[in-house]
Amino acid sequence: MKISREIVEYIAHLARIELTETEKETFREQLEAILDHIDKLNELDTTGVEPMVHTLRLTNVFRGDEVRPSLSRDSALGNAPDRSEDSYKVPAVIE
Amino acid sequence: MAELYELPGHQVRSKILSREVSSEEVTRSVLERISKLDATINAYVSVDAERAIARAAEIDSRLAAGEEMGALCGVPIAVKDNMCTLGIPTTCSSKILENFVPPYQATVVEAILSEDAVIIGKTNLDEFAMGSSTENSAFGTTRNPWATDRIPGGSSGGSAAAIAADMAPLALGSDTGGSIRQPAALCGVVGLKPTYGRVSRYGLVAFGSSLDQIGPITKDVFDAGMLLNVIAKHDPKDSTSAPEPTPNYVAALESDMAGVRIGLPKEYFGEGLSEEVENAIRAAAAKYADLGAEVIDVSLPHTEYAVATYYIIATAEASSNLARYDGVHYGHRTKRKSDLIDLYSRSRSEGFGAEVKRRIMLGTHALSAGYYDAYFIKAAQVRALFRKDFDEAFEKVDVLLCPTSPTPAFKIGEKASDPLAMYLSDVYTISANLAGIPGISIPCGFSSDGLPIGLQLMAKPFDEERLLRVAYAYEQTTDHHLKRPASIA
């Protein structure tokens, strides 16, 4: 399928990735080539085939509702780029 | 007498247990080897010599005190740097995780430590395990020990190169589309991808969650079985961990192939396969026939759709998994002043490399409104056809035999600017991930340039026992796995 510059910008926005103008063009060309190859799947008639999203025949793995040890607040926050006491710190969301 | 660093893991273990050598001596020998070679090979992202030596000394003293020791008693092991190690940086070879120190231990890491292994360091990979050459690492390409101008394969290129260059007796890798088997093939070592669900993924940094699987990369088949014994078990912390019982994988190793049915999938011997690789694979098949196996032709008719199917499913899962890198909870945060949305997109743009961005973009597109049915659902349907292909083949044969990679190791940079060409080099390994079946690559010869060639065997889900037995039988009659790269001797 044809990939336009606008589609690349839209995908980048959805994926929360900022692209330079050069990257947009490179990705446009590369995604087009890859999706061309992927269009090969349309040669196959898959009418009525149940999609397989998982290879194990597992359903609903439950465990008992018991309190168990978990990460301390300090170690959970240990890798935070910025924190304020017991919270992650981010730029203001509402002006 | 062989140097200590040259020995396979099971021999190291026996020598330590019999007190012929100490774990500290072996660990020091391996560390010296690393300091001699790794400036050239770049197999490791980090080596923690001090911690490894202290750990080895502690194991030696427990052994001396007569304690009951674990199955990996004192054996050094390299761990791919996408498995969380408590208190030890885990980077995924990405700038976005450059300073990440896990607050918890991956289940596999806990398993090897509880069996008294000595972690020697963390190995290089394509960023987030996305790649087939280890060129996508943010910390430099790993070089193939057999020819240092060539790639070691990927994404577990660091682990495979470390084994091939005798910089570790044992290693762990992870395999989403061939990332254990392909580098094992290109580096002339053994690499086993277990059945999906056989080994816990808890603490493995997620790439494609329905495809990812951890497995051993080793010098021989016995070591692969020995390491699988340690890591294969049900884990309540991973809801996709399989409850099936685990046999003792080394107890069943034997050379008798009588009554074993081996299938050659004809689609794996077509266009794109190098003649030298094909000859080596066919010679291995003939060897199996000599050993008493019945070798027959089979068909996996959807093979030509494997790359297309995989690069939708794997990238879709990746785009979702990697949404967690937001510059807020952990990992890189942009220094540029920004609002919250910019904080996300700038942190991600600065932190991710080109291949990761490309796959996130592809996966995001495949999951986006208007394209979800055409791409993701379509690929998931074709995936069901792959499983059916294998189910039907395994009604006729016990094991499938084919190449691991269509060519030996290619040159560094050769495919770097053409992502599709790189993806197509995974053609023989990704079907096993799509179907969730186990596969192993073992050395089966060399090209005229002296580059290793890998033989891939695949088996039914949870039939690692038979897979290892068939691999072992071949290894017993050949010496390819004993050869060492001359360039780094």
Contacts between the chains, C-beta under 8 A, distances in Angstrom:
chain1	res1	chain2	res2	distance
A	7	B	365	7.6
A	8	B	361	7.5
A	11	B	361	5.1
A	11	B	364	5.2
A	11	B	365	5.0
A	11	B	368	7.0
A	12	B	345	8.0
A	12	B	361	6.7
A	14	B	364	5.1
A	14	B	368	6.1
A	15	B	319	6.4
A	15	B	348	7.9
A	15	B	360	5.0
A	15	B	361	6.0
A	15	B	364	4.3
A	16	B	323	7.7
A	16	B	326	7.7
A	16	B	341	7.3
A	16	B	344	4.4
A	16	B	345	4.5
A	16	B	348	5.7
A	17	B	345	5.9
A	17	B	348	5.4
A	17	B	349	5.5
A	17	B	352	7.3
A	17	B	357	5.6
A	17	B	360	6.4
A	17	B	361	7.0
A	18	B	342	7.8
A	18	B	345	4.4
A	18	B	346	5.6
A	18	B	348	7.6
A	18	B	349	4.1
A	19	B	349	7.1
A	19	B	357	7.7
A	23	B	354	7.8
A	23	B	357	7.6
A	27	B	357	7.5
A	27	B	358	6.3
A	27	B	361	5.9
A	30	B	358	6.3
A	30	B	419	5.6
A	30	B	420	7.6
A	31	B	358	7.6
A	31	B	361	6.4
A	31	B	362	6.2
A	31	B	365	7.1
A	33	B	419	7.9
A	33	B	420	5.3
A	34	B	311	6.6
A	34	B	362	6.4
A	34	B	419	6.7
A	34	B	420	5.5
A	34	B	423	7.3
A	35	B	362	7.9
A	35	B	365	7.8
A	37	B	307	6.9
A	37	B	308	5.8
A	37	B	420	6.0
A	38	B	308	4.5
A	38	B	311	6.6
A	38	B	312	6.1
A	38	B	375	7.0
A	39	B	308	7.9
A	40	B	304	7.6
A	40	B	305	6.4
A	40	B	308	5.0
A	41	B	305	6.1
A	41	B	308	5.1
A	41	B	309	6.7
A	41	B	312	7.9
A	41	B	378	5.3
A	41	B	379	6.5
A	41	B	382	5.7
A	42	B	378	7.5
A	44	B	302	7.6
A	44	B	305	6.6
A	44	B	382	6.0
A	44	B	385	7.2
A	46	B	378	6.5
A	46	B	381	3.9
A	46	B	382	6.4
A	46	B	385	7.4
A	49	B	381	4.2
A	49	B	382	8.0
A	49	B	384	5.4
A	49	B	385	6.7
A	50	B	381	7.5
A	50	B	384	6.1
A	51	B	377	5.3
A	51	B	380	3.4
A	51	B	381	5.0
A	51	B	383	7.5
A	51	B	384	6.7
A	52	B	380	5.6
A	52	B	381	7.5
A	52	B	383	4.5
A	52	B	384	3.9
A	52	B	387	6.2
A	53	B	210	6.3
A	53	B	380	5.5
A	54	B	210	5.3
A	54	B	240	7.4
A	55	B	196	5.0
A	55	B	197	7.7
A	55	B	210	6.9
A	55	B	387	6.8
A	55	B	434	7.9
A	55	B	435	6.4
A	55	B	436	2.7
A	55	B	461	7.5
A	56	B	196	6.3
A	56	B	197	4.8
A	56	B	240	6.2
A	56	B	242	6.2
A	56	B	436	6.7
A	58	B	197	7.7
A	58	B	239	7.6
A	58	B	240	6.6
A	58	B	242	7.8
A	61	B	239	4.1
A	61	B	240	7.9
A	63	B	236	6.4
A	71	B	103	5.6
A	71	B	104	6.8
A	75	B	103	4.0
A	76	B	103	6.6
A	78	B	101	7.2
A	78	B	103	5.7
A	79	B	99	7.7
A	79	B	100	5.6
A	79	B	101	6.6
A	79	B	103	7.3
A	79	B	329	7.3
A	79	B	330	3.5
A	79	B	331	7.2
A	80	B	328	7.5
A	80	B	329	6.4
A	80	B	330	6.5
A	81	B	327	6.2
A	81	B	328	7.2
A	81	B	330	7.5
A	81	B	331	7.4
A	81	B	332	7.4
A	81	B	333	3.5
A	82	B	333	6.8
A	88	B	328	5.4
A	88	B	329	6.3
A	90	B	328	5.6
A	90	B	340	5.8
A	90	B	343	6.7
A	91	B	338	6.4
A	91	B	339	5.6
A	91	B	340	5.3
A	91	B	343	5.8
A	92	B	339	7.5
A	92	B	340	7.8
A	93	B	340	5.2
